[in-house]
Amino acid sequence: MHFSKAPLNRRTFLRGTGITLALPFLDAMRPVFGAAAKATSADSAVPRRMICIQTNQGIMPQFFFPEKAGRDFALTPYLEKLAAHRDQITVFSGVSLPGVTGGHQAEKCFITGTPHPDQNGFRNDISLDQFAAERIGNLTRHPSLVLAMTTENKTLSYTRNGSPIPAENSPKRLFQKLFVQGKPDEGAATVESLRQGRSMMDFLSEETVRLNRTLSKDDQSRLDQYLTSVRELEQRIHASEAWEQKPKPVVTAKQPDDITEAMRFVDKTAQTFDLMKLALETDSTRIISLFIDTTVIHNITHHGNRPEVVAELRAHEEGQFKALNSFLTALASAKEGGASLLDRTQVLYGTCMGSANSHSNVNLPVLVAGGGFKHGQHLAFDTKNNHNLATLHVSMLQRLGIEAETFASAKTTMKGLEMA
């Protein structure tokens, strides 16, 4: 067969080798490592970390946004729940993601910033956490933790080709994944499987090098991109094999039982936060995403300003901020290298809905805590001509020590948010 006369379809090529590994599958796997070691921050001895949290049914703006901008702002009812951490929080108003519309459809774009999720043929892009995991994920046993509190197939995290990454929604399974050591034969089987995968990568590399001689320059470029993916995946397999040889961290915490009652989502949030803190404290991962699905209260988010419904919804949302406060307190109390976990961990918390009552996707309630920024402020932007929230994503990447000048639609960092 002569390959130089027509463009080489990479899926067809892989089928032609007899290997059942297609390039889209490679893209849809967890992020590969590449040259991640080069992207670590100079102070990597005490690592920096990132958490992204979205609650998908909105946050009532009248109880969240301060009236006054700057550092001398009065705490609102929801922010009162976080008063102990005021100096470690920056609150944003007048921010949104350009082109991210569609009411609830926008929930899949909170940390991707990909526009028009409500249109036919929509394809997401890489999420903030996975962009970071591509660069520093190999430094820990788990490149990232993708978590959700939902009974549905929802996630915050997407691969570079826009494929959703399935989220773990069971605190019990998460605990086992992090801290329960498998039986020796199970570990041996995993290692052998990884080795077989690496052998397959070696075979594919040999085949593509042989075929490269017959390809046009354009096809050679496409093939080179594929080979780069193969090499990066080989590195990932090798790193995974090394982690399989090492024992998991030992913790004194007990394995939790899953909470199955839908209306106890605040309790389950707190339970998940506890495990997230343990994962960071043991350096099992440095990157976590959490999708908090509160669809169970969807009906009352359309409150129509009825006082009794607003009061009911406020009670649920205040419960979520209390759980967030406990999480921030736990991070602040854990010390490492002369700093706290909160000092080293940036926590993004917000929603895709500026107002769930009207299905608005502008003026999003968002805050970021910890992580080494100059906090204690309310950054207020134009509530009609919103500032691009994706600029915060760029700032967060740079605070991790990752050289990134752009992300999604943003070409600069968040105005007014400085590193400490």
C-alpha positions in Angstrom: 0.0 0.0 0.0 1.3 3.5 -0.9 0.5 6.1 1.8 1.8 9.3 0.2 -1.1 9.9 -2.2 -3.8 10.5 0.4 -3.9 11.9 3.9 -3.4 9.3 6.6 -6.4 8.8 8.9 -4.9 8.1 12.3 -7.8 5.8 13.3 -7.4 3.8 10.1 -3.7 3.6 10.6 -4.0 2.1 14.1 -6.5 -0.4 12.8 -4.0 -1.3 10.1 -1.4 -2.2 12.6 -3.6 -4.8 14.2 -3.5 -2.9 17.5 -6.9 -2.0 19.1 -5.6 1.3 20.4 -7.0 4.4 18.6 -5.6 7.9 19.0 -8.9 9.3 20.3 -8.6 6.7 23.1 -5.2 8.0 24.0 -6.5 11.6 24.1 -9.4 10.5 26.3 -7.2 8.9 28.9 -6.0 10.8 31.9 -3.4 13.4 31.0 0.0 12.3 29.9 3.0 13.6 31.6 5.3 14.9 29.0 8.0 17.2 30.4 6.1 17.8 33.6 9.2 18.0 35.8 10.2 21.2 34.0 7.0 22.9 34.9 7.3 22.5 38.7 7.7 25.6 40.8 11.0 26.7 42.3 9.6 26.0 45.8 8.4 22.5 44.9 9.9 21.1 48.2 6.7 22.5 49.7 4.2 21.9 46.8 1.5 24.1 45.6 -1.9 22.7 45.0 -5.2 23.5 43.3 -8.8 22.6 44.0 -11.8 23.6 41.7 -15.3 23.3 43.1 -18.6 24.1 41.3 -22.1 23.9 42.8 -24.4 23.7 39.8 -27.7 25.2 40.9 -26.4 28.7 41.4 -25.9 30.9 44.5 -28.4 33.6 45.4 -26.5 36.7 44.5 -28.3 39.0 47.1 -26.8 36.9 49.9 -23.3 36.5 48.3 -22.1 39.7 46.7 -20.7 42.6 48.9 -21.9 46.1 48.1 -18.5 47.7 48.4 -15.4 46.9 46.3 -11.9 46.7 47.6 -10.7 45.5 51.0 -13.1 47.4 53.3 -16.2 45.5 52.3 -18.9 44.3 54.7 -19.5 40.6 54.9 -22.7 39.4 53.4 -24.8 36.6 54.9 -23.0 33.8 53.0 -19.6 35.3 53.4 -20.2 35.6 57.2 -19.9 31.9 57.2 -16.3 32.3 56.0 -15.5 35.2 58.3 -12.6 33.3 60.0 -10.8 33.2 56.6 -11.6 36.7 55.3 -8.0 37.6 54.9 -7.5 34.4 52.8 -10.3 35.0 50.4 -10.9 37.1 47.3 -14.5 37.6 46.2 -15.4 38.4 42.6 -18.4 40.1 41.1 -19.1 41.1 37.5 -17.3 38.1 36.0 -18.4 35.5 33.5 -17.1 33.3 30.8 -17.5 34.8 27.3 -20.0 32.9 25.1 -20.8 30.4 27.8 -24.5 30.4 27.7 -27.4 28.0 27.9 -28.6 28.1 31.5 -27.8 24.7 33.1 -25.8 23.7 30.0 -23.0 26.0 31.1 -22.2 23.7 34.1 -19.9 21.7 31.9 -17.8 24.8 31.1 -17.0 26.3 34.5 -13.3 25.4 34.3 -13.0 24.9 30.6 -14.5 28.3 29.4 -15.5 26.7 26.1 -18.3 28.8 24.5 -21.8 27.8 23.3 -22.4 24.6 25.3 -26.1 24.9 24.3 -25.5 24.6 20.6 -25.7 21.4 18.5 -22.3 19.8 17.9 -20.7 21.4 20.9 -17.4 20.0 21.8 -15.7 20.9 25.1 -12.0 21.6 25.6 -9.5 20.8 28.3 -10.4 21.7 31.8 -8.2 23.8 34.1 -7.4 20.9 36.4 -6.4 18.6 33.6 -4.3 21.3 31.9 -2.4 21.5 35.2 -2.2 17.7 35.6 -0.5 17.4 32.2 2.3 19.4 33.6 2.7 18.5 37.3 0.5 15.3 37.6 3.4 12.9 37.5 4.7 14.2 40.8 2.0 12.3 42.8 0.4 8.9 42.8 -2.8 10.3 41.3 -2.2 13.0 38.7 -5.6 14.5 39.7 -8.7 13.5 41.5 -11.9 14.0 39.6 -14.8 13.9 42.1 -18.5 14.5 42.0 -21.5 14.5 44.3 -24.1 13.3 41.9 -26.0 10.1 40.9 -25.8 11.2 37.3 -22.8 11.1 34.9 -21.6 14.6 35.6 -18.0 15.9 35.9 -16.0 19.2 35.9 -13.0 17.6 34.2 -12.4 17.2 30.5 -9.4 15.9 28.5 -7.6 17.8 25.8 -9.9 16.5 23.1 -13.0 17.5 25.2 -13.9 14.1 26.5 -15.5 14.0 29.9 -13.5 12.3 32.6 -15.7 10.0 34.8 -15.9 11.4 38.3 -15.8 9.3 41.5 -19.0 9.9 43.5 -18.4 7.4 46.3 -16.4 8.6 49.4 -16.0 5.0 50.4 -14.4 4.0 47.0 -12.3 7.2 47.1 -11.0 6.3 50.5 -10.1 2.8 49.3 -8.5 4.2 46.2 -6.3 6.5 48.3 -5.4 4.5 51.3 -6.4 0.8 51.1 -3.5 -1.4 49.9 -4.5 -4.1 47.5 -3.5 -7.7 47.8 0.0 -8.5 46.4 -1.4 -10.5 43.5 -3.6 -7.6 42.5 -0.6 -5.3 42.5 1.4 -7.7 40.5 -1.4 -8.1 37.9 -1.7 -4.3 37.6 2.1 -4.0 37.0 2.0 -6.7 34.4 -0.8 -5.0 32.6 1.1 -1.7 32.6 4.2 -3.5 31.2 2.1 -5.1 28.4 0.8 -1.6 27.6 4.3 -0.3 27.4 5.3 -3.1 25.0 2.3 -2.2 22.8 3.5 1.4 22.7 7.0 0.1 21.7 5.4 -1.8 18.8 3.4 1.1 17.6 6.4 3.3 17.6 8.3 0.9 15.5 5.5 0.6 13.0 5.0 4.3 12.7 8.7 4.9 12.2 8.7 2.4 9.3 5.7 3.9 7.6 7.0 7.4 8.1 9.4 6.9 5.2 6.5 6.6 2.7 4.5 9.6 3.9 4.1 13.2 2.5 5.4 16.0 4.7 1.9 16.9 5.9 1.3 13.3 6.9 4.7 13.1 8.5 3.8 16.1 10.6 0.5 14.4 11.7 2.4 11.2 12.4 5.0 13.1 14.5 2.2 14.5 16.6 1.0 10.9 17.2 4.4 9.7 18.0 4.8 12.4 20.6 1.6 11.3 22.2 2.9 7.7 22.2 6.1 8.7 23.9 4.3 10.7 26.5 2.0 7.9 27.2 4.9 5.5 27.6 6.2 7.9 30.3 2.9 7.8 32.0 2.8 4.0 32.0 6.3 3.9 33.4 5.4 6.4 36.2 2.2 4.4 37.0 4.2 1.2 37.2 6.6 2.9 39.7 3.7 4.0 41.9 2.2 0.5 41.9 5.5 -0.7 43.5 5.1 1.8 46.4 2.8 1.3 49.4 -0.1 3.7 49.8 -0.1 6.3 52.7 -1.3 5.1 56.1 -3.9 7.3 57.8 -5.7 7.0 61.1 -9.1 8.1 59.6 -11.7 5.5 59.2 -13.3 4.5 55.9 -16.5 6.4 55.5 -19.9 4.9 54.7 -21.6 6.5 51.7 -24.5 8.8 52.3 -27.3 7.9 50.0 -30.1 10.3 51.1 -30.4 12.9 48.4 -31.3 15.8 50.7 -28.1 15.2 52.8 -25.9 16.7 50.1 -24.4 19.1 52.6 -23.3 16.2 54.8 -21.9 14.4 51.8 -20.0 17.5 50.8 -18.4 17.7 54.2 -17.5 14.0 54.0 -15.9 14.5 50.6 -14.0 17.6 51.9 -12.5 15.5 54.7 -11.1 13.0 52.1 -9.9 15.8 49.9 -7.9 17.2 52.8 -6.4 13.8 53.5 -5.4 13.4 49.9 -3.6 16.7 49.9 -2.0 16.1 53.3 -0.5 12.8 52.2 0.5 14.3 48.9 -1.5 11.7 47.1 -2.5 14.3 44.6 -2.1 18.1 44.1 -5.0 18.7 41.8 -8.7 18.1 42.6 -12.0 18.9 40.9 -15.4 18.5 42.6 -18.8 18.8 41.0 -21.5 19.4 43.6 -24.8 18.5 42.0 -27.7 20.0 43.9 -30.4 19.2 41.4 -32.4 17.9 44.3 -33.2 21.5 45.2 -33.7 22.7 41.6 -37.4 23.4 42.0 -36.8 25.9 44.8 -34.0 27.7 42.9 -36.9 29.0 40.8 -38.3 30.8 43.8 -39.9 33.7 42.1 -38.9 35.8 45.1 -41.5 34.1 47.3 -40.2 34.8 50.8 -40.8 31.2 52.2 -39.1 29.6 49.2 -36.1 32.0 49.3 -35.7 31.2 53.1 -35.7 27.5 52.3 -33.1 27.9 49.6 -31.0 30.2 51.7 -30.8 27.6 54.5 -29.5 25.0 52.0 -26.9 27.4 50.5 -25.8 28.6 54.0 -25.2 24.9 54.8 -22.9 24.6 51.8 -20.9 27.7 52.9 -20.6 26.2 56.4 -19.2 23.1 54.9 -16.7 25.1 52.8 -15.7 27.0 56.0 -14.9 23.8 57.8 -12.9 22.6 54.9 -10.8 25.9 54.8 -10.4 25.6 58.5 -9.0 22.1 58.2 -6.6 23.2 55.5 -5.5 26.1 57.6 -4.8 23.9 60.6 -2.6 21.4 58.7 1.0 22.6 58.6 3.9 21.7 56.3 7.2 23.4 55.7 6.3 26.4 57.9 3.1 27.1 56.0 -0.4 25.7 56.1 -2.2 23.6 53.5 -4.4 26.6 52.8 -1.4 28.8 52.2 -0.3 26.4 49.6 -3.7 25.3 48.1 -5.8 27.6 46.0 -9.5 26.8 46.3 -11.8 28.0 43.5 -15.4 27.9 44.5 -18.3 29.1 42.4 -21.1 28.4 40.1 -22.1 28.5 36.4 -25.3 30.3 37.2 -25.4 34.0 38.0 -29.0 33.5 39.0 -30.7 30.1 38.8 -34.0 31.8 39.2 -33.6 33.3 35.7 -31.1 30.8 34.3 -28.6 33.6 33.9 -24.9 32.8 33.0 -23.5 36.3 33.8 -22.3 38.0 36.9 -21.2 34.6 38.4 -20.8 34.3 42.2 -17.1 33.2 42.5 -14.4 33.3 45.1 -10.9 31.9 45.5 -9.3 31.1 48.8 -5.7 30.4 49.9 -2.9 29.4 47.5 -0.6 32.3 48.0 -2.4 35.3 46.6 -2.9 38.7 48.2 -6.4 38.2 49.5 -8.9 40.0 51.7 -10.6 41.8 48.9 -13.7 42.1 46.7 -12.7 42.5 43.1 -15.8 44.2 41.6 -16.1 44.5 37.8 -18.9 45.8 35.6 -22.0 43.7 36.2 -23.3 44.4 32.7 -20.0 44.2 30.7 -18.4 41.4 32.6 -14.7 40.7 33.1 -13.4 37.4 31.7 -13.4 34.8 34.5 -10.9 32.7 32.5 -8.2 35.3 33.4 -8.5 33.8 37.0 -7.7 30.4 35.5 -4.5 31.8 34.0 -3.5 33.3 37.4 -4.1 30.0 39.1 -1.9 28.1 36.6 0.9 30.6 37.1 0.6 30.4 40.8 1.2 26.7 40.5 4.5 27.5 38.7 3.2 26.6 35.3 4.3 28.8 32.4 0.9 29.6 30.8 0.1 33.0 29.3 -3.4 32.0 28.0 -6.2 29.6 28.9 -9.6 29.3 27.1 -10.5 32.8 26.0 -8.2 34.6 28.4 -4.9 36.1 27.2 -3.8 37.6 30.5 -4.1 37.1 34.3 -6.9 38.3 36.6 -6.8 42.0 37.0 -6.2 43.0 40.7 -5.2 39.6 41.9 -1.6 39.5 42.9 0.7 36.8 44.2 1.7 37.1 47.8 
